[in-house]
Amino acid sequence: ANWRGYQADWRVEQTQVLLDRIVIGACGTAPPALPLEVLFPGRTAPVAADWIDGELVIALPTAASAGDTAPGTAEAPYLLLQVQHGRVVTREPLSEAELRARRAQAHAPGAATTP
């Protein structure tokens, strides 16, 4: 499924979306990292992802994978982040049903698209 052959590692730290690294040939056993300075001259990892605007849906670890009984995980296994210029402005827990409904609405005929 990775037809471009690269993979990026991201994280959210407090309110900032960060790009940690990019690897080339991600399907290989030991893919080489692409130095972020190639794409972002003068900047080093982690790079603040100030070009990102919109919604990000993050799958949260389940209680089984986290090794404990995290409260609320079953009800809201996702987190919806609203991001402006790489900064998280809102966080909203999202259930599986809510995520499906949002996706169905986004793919409905005549649905408005976000620029």
N, C-alpha and C positions, 0 to 999 in steps of 0.2 A: 504494500500500500504506500510505501514511501518512495514514490517514483522520482522525486528530485534528489534523493540520496543524502539529505542532511537532516539533522535533528537539533533543536535548540532546547536548552535547559533554562527555565524561567522560575522566578519565585516572587512572592509578595512579602515584603518586609515592612511592617507597620502599614503605611499608606502608599508605598512606592512599588510599582511593578519593575522588576529587575531582570535583565538578560545576563545569565551567568556564563554560558558558553554555547558554542555551535560546533557540531562534529560533522565531518564529510564522510559519506559512505556509511551511514548509521546502521545499515543492515549487516555490516562486517563484524568480525569478532573483536577487533581493536581499532575502531575508527579514529582517524587523526582529528584533533581539534583544529578549527580554523581560528587563528588569532583574531580577537574582536577588533584589534587596531586596524585590520585590513578593511573592515566595513565602517568603523567609527574612528577615523584618524584622531589621535590625541586623547582618546578615551581608553581606559582600561576596565577590565571586568571587576565588579559587575557594572553594567551600563544601565543607567536609568532609562526606561523605555518610554521616553517623553513623546513619542510619535503615536502611542496607542490611545484611542478614544473609543468608547462604546461599552458593550457588556461583555463580561467574561464569566463563564460558568465553570466552577471548579468542583470536581468530585472530591468529597471529603472521605478520609479513611473510615471504613466501617468498624464497628466495635470488634468484630472478629479479627480484622487485619491489624487493628491497633493494639490488640491483646488485652483490652479491658472493656468495660461497659460504659462507653462514652454516652452521657445523657443527650437525648435528642437526635442521635445519629440516625435512628430508624425513621424518624419523622422528617428529617431534613438532611438527606445525604449529599446535598449540593449547596454551594454558596454562590449567589449571584452578585458580582461586583460591577458597579458602575464606575468607569474609569474615564478621567479627563486628563490628557497630556501625561499619561503614565501614573497619575495619582488616583488612588481609590477614594471616591467621594461618598459612596454608600455600599453597605454590605447587607444582603438579605438572604436568610436561610430559604432553601427551596426543596420541596419534597419531589419525589419521583413523578407524582401526578401533576404537580405544578410545572415541572420541566417539560413533560409531554404536552401539556396544554399550551405552553409558550411556543414550543416548536410547531405544533399544529397550527396555531394562529399565524406564526411567521410564514408558513408555507401555504396558507389559505389563498385562494384566488383573490386578487385585489388587495392583498396585504401590503401595507406601507413598508417601504424599505428605508433603512437608516443610511445616510450618506457616508 
